[in-house]
């Protein structure tokens, strides 16, 4: 059995039209530099957008707060009185890991994601 990530019939037109693998780091930098609160989250078992990869990606972001963000300790957050994951925050950037979730966190741990969004909205409103 041969495995390919994406059929050339699908991949080639995307590449030709400039709609494949484009970085969005410019948008992230723009949001952060405008001091707009930003929540990023990933599932504990996400093989594609995993925590180490996100941290590596963030280390390349052109934002004054990145050095401090990369040094921030993680904080535990809860959903339904159970540990739902960890998050770290510096200024307007929040990064959370949702426990027991894969790439589609909302399907794997819906109540945890709702609790995370509630935590984010209330934290950003009160700060």
Buried (B, 14 or more C-beta within 10 A) or exposed (E): EEEEEEEEEEBEEEEEEEEEEEEEEEEBBEBBBEEEBBBBBBBBBBEEBBBEEBBEBBEEBEBEBBEEBEEBEBEEBEBEEEEBBBBBBBBBBBBBBBBEBBBEBBEBBEEBBEBBBEBBEEBBEEE
